[in-house]
Amino acid sequence: MPSAQDPFYVVKEEIQDSIDKLQSTFHQWERIPSDTGEQVHLTKELLAACDSIEWQVDELDKAISVAARDPSWYGIDEVELEKRRRWTSTARTQVSTMKRAVEAGKELNGTGTTSVSGMRRELMRLPDSHQAGRSNRYSAQDNDDLIASESDRQMLLIKQQDEELDELSASVQRIGGVGLTIHEELLAQDKIIDELGMEMDSTSNRLDFVQKKLAMVMKKAGAKGQIMMILFLVVLFIILFVLVFFT
């Protein structure tokens, strides 16, 4: 399905626009001094926007799960599904990071701007000396989780392919059995036809012999004899007709 007609990309663009607006508001919130009415208002607005976007991403994830059950029906493949999962994961991470920073800033409003900025740096994972080791550890763990997840997915695909091949093999065996049965039936029918042909040839030869004998008898009997023969055959026919249909 073309991207312009795919509902996923329509929803994706709407969510991406919401994330862009959320980031813009978040940067504005960072520049506002703490303990001000404007910051409180923006905090509520940011948290509400984060919840809304998270809900939309969750719904999009559900739609991807439905499509993953039968990708061919929706005109997509595993590569496209994985691409969509990565995008929703990235979008959820961005929103979750900003939401944690806003919540942390809301809790630390009474401790001063410096503490809030430090918390924002920690939640946004900005590169500083205190965070470098933790980021590397998280990155390695994420890579291990990704590799394990990909390995499990590949094993599941291989298992599904093996099951499909087993079903295909069973179907081929059934079709082969039906083909052998049809072949044997055709051979039997051909044998019957050959026997019938031989019987017909034998009967035809006998009829020719009888006709020749009858012609010789008629020729020897003369005209009077032929009339008597015809009358005899008529009487014989009538007798056989009565025996067959009236007894």
C-alpha positions as CSV (number, residue, x, y, z in Angstrom):
1,M,0.0,0.0,0.0
2,P,1.5,3.4,-0.9
3,S,2.6,5.6,2.0
4,A,0.1,8.4,1.0
5,Q,-2.8,5.9,1.3
6,D,-1.6,4.0,4.4
7,P,-3.5,5.0,7.5
8,F,-0.3,4.3,9.5
9,Y,1.6,7.2,7.9
10,V,-1.4,9.5,8.2
11,V,-1.5,8.9,12.0
12,K,2.3,9.0,12.2
13,E,2.4,12.5,10.7
14,E,-0.2,13.7,13.2
15,I,1.7,12.2,16.1
16,Q,5.0,13.6,14.8
17,D,3.5,17.1,14.6
18,S,2.3,16.8,18.2
19,I,5.8,15.7,19.3
20,D,7.3,18.7,17.5
21,K,4.9,21.0,19.2
22,L,5.6,19.3,22.5
23,Q,9.4,19.7,22.1
24,S,8.9,23.4,21.3
25,T,6.8,23.9,24.4
26,F,9.3,21.9,26.5
27,H,12.2,24.2,25.4
28,Q,10.1,27.2,26.3
29,W,9.3,25.6,29.7
30,E,13.0,25.1,30.3
31,R,13.8,28.8,29.8
32,I,11.0,30.0,32.2
33,P,12.1,30.7,35.8
34,S,10.7,28.3,38.4
35,D,7.9,29.1,40.7
36,T,6.1,31.3,38.2
37,G,2.5,31.1,37.1
38,E,3.5,30.7,33.5
39,Q,5.7,27.7,34.3
40,V,2.9,26.0,36.3
41,H,0.6,26.5,33.4
42,L,3.1,25.1,30.9
43,T,3.8,22.2,33.2
44,K,0.1,21.1,33.2
45,E,0.0,21.6,29.4
46,L,3.1,19.5,28.9
47,L,1.9,16.7,31.1
48,A,-1.5,16.6,29.4
49,A,0.2,16.6,25.9
50,C,2.5,13.8,27.0
51,D,-0.3,11.6,28.2
52,S,-2.3,12.3,24.9
53,I,0.7,11.4,22.7
54,E,1.5,8.3,24.7
55,W,-2.1,7.1,24.3
56,Q,-1.9,7.7,20.5
57,V,1.4,5.8,20.2
58,D,-0.1,2.9,22.2
59,E,-3.1,2.7,19.9
60,L,-0.7,2.8,16.9
61,D,1.3,-0.1,18.4
62,K,-1.9,-2.1,18.8
63,A,-2.7,-1.5,15.1
64,I,0.9,-2.7,14.2
65,S,0.3,-5.9,16.3
66,V,-2.9,-6.6,14.4
67,A,-1.2,-6.1,11.0
68,A,1.7,-8.4,12.2
69,R,-0.7,-11.3,12.4
70,D,-1.3,-11.4,8.7
71,P,1.1,-8.9,6.9
72,S,0.3,-10.1,3.4
73,W,-3.4,-9.1,3.9
74,Y,-2.3,-5.5,4.6
75,G,0.3,-5.4,1.8
76,I,3.3,-5.1,4.1
77,D,6.3,-7.2,5.0
78,E,8.4,-7.9,8.1
79,V,10.9,-5.1,7.2
80,E,8.1,-2.5,7.1
81,L,6.7,-3.8,10.4
82,E,10.1,-3.6,12.1
83,K,10.5,0.0,10.8
84,R,7.1,1.0,12.2
85,R,7.9,-0.6,15.6
86,R,11.2,1.3,15.8
87,W,9.4,4.6,15.1
88,T,6.8,4.0,17.8
89,S,9.6,3.0,20.2
90,T,11.5,6.2,19.4
91,A,8.5,8.4,19.7
92,R,7.5,6.8,23.1
93,T,11.1,7.3,24.4
94,Q,11.1,11.0,23.4
95,V,7.8,11.7,25.0
96,S,8.6,9.7,28.1
97,T,11.9,11.5,28.5
98,M,10.3,14.9,28.4
99,K,7.5,13.8,30.7
100,R,10.0,12.6,33.3
101,A,11.9,15.9,33.0
102,V,8.8,18.0,33.5
103,E,7.6,15.8,36.5
104,A,11.1,16.1,38.1
105,G,11.1,19.9,37.5
106,K,7.6,20.1,39.1
107,E,8.8,18.2,42.2
108,L,12.0,20.2,42.5
109,N,10.6,23.7,42.0
110,G,11.3,24.5,45.7
111,T,15.0,23.5,45.6
112,G,16.2,26.1,43.0
113,T,17.0,26.3,39.3
114,T,20.4,24.6,39.6
115,S,18.9,21.4,41.0
116,V,16.1,21.4,38.4
117,S,18.7,21.9,35.6
118,G,20.7,19.0,36.9
119,M,17.7,16.7,37.0
120,R,16.7,17.7,33.5
121,R,20.2,16.9,32.3
122,E,20.1,13.5,33.9
123,L,16.6,12.6,32.5
124,M,17.5,13.9,29.0
125,R,20.8,12.0,29.2
126,L,23.0,14.9,28.2
127,P,26.7,14.1,27.9
128,D,28.5,15.0,31.1
129,S,31.1,13.2,33.2
130,H,28.7,11.8,35.7
131,Q,26.4,10.3,33.1
132,A,28.9,8.9,30.6
133,G,29.3,5.5,32.3
134,R,25.6,5.0,32.9
135,S,24.8,5.9,29.3
136,N,27.3,3.3,28.1
137,R,25.9,0.7,30.4
138,Y,22.3,1.4,29.3
139,S,23.4,1.4,25.6
140,A,25.1,-2.1,26.0
141,Q,22.0,-3.4,27.8
142,D,19.7,-2.1,25.1
143,N,21.9,-3.7,22.4
144,D,21.8,-7.0,24.3
145,D,18.0,-6.8,24.6
146,L,17.6,-5.9,20.9
147,I,19.8,-8.8,19.9
148,A,17.9,-11.2,22.1
149,S,14.5,-9.9,20.8
150,E,15.7,-10.2,17.2
151,S,16.9,-13.7,17.8
152,D,13.6,-14.7,19.4
153,R,11.7,-13.2,16.5
154,Q,13.9,-15.1,13.9
155,M,13.4,-18.3,15.8
156,L,9.6,-17.8,15.8
157,L,9.7,-17.1,12.0
158,I,11.8,-20.2,11.4
159,K,9.3,-22.3,13.5
160,Q,6.4,-20.9,11.6
161,Q,8.1,-21.7,8.3
162,D,8.8,-25.2,9.4
163,E,5.1,-25.7,10.3
164,E,4.1,-24.3,6.9
165,L,6.5,-26.6,5.2
166,D,5.2,-29.6,7.1
167,E,1.6,-28.7,6.1
168,L,2.7,-28.3,2.5
169,S,4.5,-31.7,2.5
170,A,1.3,-33.3,3.9
171,S,-0.8,-31.7,1.2
172,V,1.7,-32.9,-1.5
173,Q,1.5,-36.4,-0.2
174,R,-2.3,-36.3,-0.2
175,I,-2.3,-35.0,-3.8
176,G,0.2,-37.7,-4.8
177,G,-2.0,-40.4,-3.3
178,V,-5.0,-39.1,-5.2
179,G,-2.9,-39.0,-8.4
180,L,-1.9,-42.7,-8.0
181,T,-5.5,-43.7,-7.3
182,I,-6.6,-41.9,-10.5
183,H,-3.8,-43.6,-12.5
184,E,-4.8,-47.0,-11.3
185,E,-8.4,-46.3,-12.1
186,L,-7.4,-45.2,-15.6
187,L,-5.4,-48.4,-16.1
188,A,-8.4,-50.5,-15.1
189,Q,-10.7,-48.6,-17.4
190,D,-8.3,-48.9,-20.3
191,K,-8.1,-52.7,-19.7
192,I,-11.9,-52.9,-19.7
193,I,-12.1,-50.9,-22.9
194,D,-9.5,-53.3,-24.5
195,E,-11.5,-56.3,-23.5
196,L,-14.7,-54.7,-24.8
197,G,-13.0,-54.0,-28.1
198,M,-11.9,-57.6,-28.3
199,E,-15.4,-58.9,-27.6
200,M,-16.9,-56.5,-30.2
201,D,-14.4,-57.8,-32.8
202,S,-15.3,-61.4,-32.0
203,T,-19.0,-60.7,-32.1
204,S,-18.6,-58.9,-35.4
205,N,-16.8,-61.9,-36.9
206,R,-19.5,-64.2,-35.7
207,L,-22.2,-61.9,-37.2
208,D,-20.3,-61.9,-40.5
209,F,-20.2,-65.7,-40.5
210,V,-23.9,-66.0,-39.7
211,Q,-24.8,-63.5,-42.4
212,K,-22.7,-65.5,-45.0
213,K,-24.3,-68.7,-43.9
214,L,-27.8,-67.2,-44.0
215,A,-27.1,-65.8,-47.5
216,M,-26.0,-69.2,-48.7
217,V,-29.1,-70.9,-47.2
218,M,-31.4,-68.2,-48.8
219,K,-29.7,-68.7,-52.1
220,K,-30.1,-72.5,-52.0
221,A,-33.7,-72.3,-50.9
222,G,-34.9,-70.2,-53.8
223,A,-37.8,-67.8,-53.8
224,K,-40.3,-70.1,-52.1
225,G,-37.8,-71.1,-49.5
226,Q,-37.0,-67.5,-48.8
227,I,-40.7,-66.7,-48.2
228,M,-41.0,-69.6,-45.8
229,M,-37.9,-68.5,-44.0
230,I,-39.2,-65.0,-43.6
231,L,-42.6,-66.3,-42.3
232,F,-40.7,-68.5,-39.9
233,L,-38.6,-65.6,-38.6
234,V,-41.8,-63.4,-38.3
235,V,-43.5,-66.1,-36.3
236,L,-40.4,-66.6,-34.1
237,F,-40.2,-62.9,-33.5
238,I,-43.9,-62.7,-32.4
239,I,-43.4,-65.7,-30.1
240,L,-40.3,-64.1,-28.5
241,F,-42.1,-60.7,-28.2
242,V,-45.0,-62.4,-26.4
243,L,-42.7,-64.3,-24.1
244,V,-40.7,-61.2,-23.2
245,F,-43.5,-58.6,-22.7
246,F,-46.5,-60.7,-21.6
247,T,-45.1,-63.3,-19.3
